[in-house]
């Protein structure tokens, strides 16, 4: 498999990030503590968020950051899982609608 010119990844587990052989650089960061992505403006053609949106406490701030780091016309891809880990979910997502 050809390696991309640049594949920057951000996550919370250094060991998992290090194990990604496709990544050219990685950053450990808890986006719930600091939603500002550690990248410059218009730096990427594509940004992906893979099965972690459900765990964000500041999703709007994170998505604003995605827009900031994407080049004009760039692509944002969000993947969801159909598995539910109640112990990891942000509380607001795991309670029912009171109405």
C-alpha positions in Angstrom: 0.0 0.0 0.0 1.5 3.3 -1.0 2.0 5.7 1.9 0.4 9.2 1.6 2.6 12.2 1.3 1.1 13.4 4.6 -1.3 11.7 7.0 -1.5 13.6 10.3 -3.5 12.0 13.0 -4.8 13.2 16.4 -6.1 11.1 19.2 -5.9 10.3 22.9 -3.8 7.1 22.9 -0.2 7.5 22.0 0.4 3.7 21.6 -2.5 3.5 19.1 -1.3 6.5 17.2 2.3 5.2 17.0 1.0 1.9 15.7 -0.6 3.5 12.6 2.0 2.8 10.0 0.3 5.1 7.4 0.6 8.2 9.6 3.4 10.6 8.8 2.9 12.5 12.1 0.7 12.3 15.1 -0.4 14.3 18.1 -1.9 13.2 21.4 -4.7 15.6 22.3 -8.0 15.4 24.2 -10.4 17.4 22.1 -12.8 17.6 25.0 -10.2 19.5 27.0 -8.9 21.6 24.0 -11.0 21.5 20.8 -8.5 23.5 18.8 -6.8 21.3 16.3 -3.0 21.5 16.3 -2.7 22.4 12.7 -2.6 25.6 10.6 -5.4 27.2 8.6 -6.3 25.5 5.2 -3.7 22.8 5.8 -5.6 19.7 4.6 -7.6 18.5 1.6 -9.4 15.9 3.7 -10.3 15.6 7.4 -11.8 12.5 8.8 -13.4 11.8 12.2 -13.7 8.1 12.7 -16.1 6.7 15.4 -15.4 9.4 17.9 -18.0 12.1 17.4 -20.3 10.5 20.0 -17.6 11.2 22.6 -17.1 14.9 22.0 -18.3 17.3 24.6 -17.7 20.3 22.3 -18.7 19.0 18.8 -19.5 22.4 17.4 -16.1 23.8 18.3 -14.4 20.7 16.9 -16.3 21.0 13.6 -15.4 24.7 13.4 -11.8 23.6 13.7 -12.3 21.1 10.9 -13.6 23.9 8.7 -10.6 26.0 9.7 -7.9 23.4 8.8 -9.6 22.3 5.5 -8.6 24.0 2.3 -11.4 25.6 0.3 -13.4 22.9 -1.3 -11.9 20.3 1.0 -13.7 17.2 2.2 -14.8 16.4 5.8 -15.7 12.7 6.4 -17.4 11.5 9.6 -17.8 7.8 10.3 -20.2 6.6 13.0 -20.3 3.2 14.7 -23.5 1.3 15.5 -21.9 0.1 18.7 -22.7 1.9 21.9 -20.3 2.0 24.8 -22.4 3.7 27.5 -19.5 4.0 29.8 -17.7 6.3 27.2 -20.6 8.3 25.9 -21.1 11.9 26.8 -24.0 11.9 29.2 -26.3 14.1 27.1 -26.2 11.4 24.3 -27.1 8.5 26.6 -30.3 10.0 28.2 -33.7 10.0 26.6 -35.7 13.0 25.5 -37.6 14.3 28.6 -40.6 15.1 26.4 
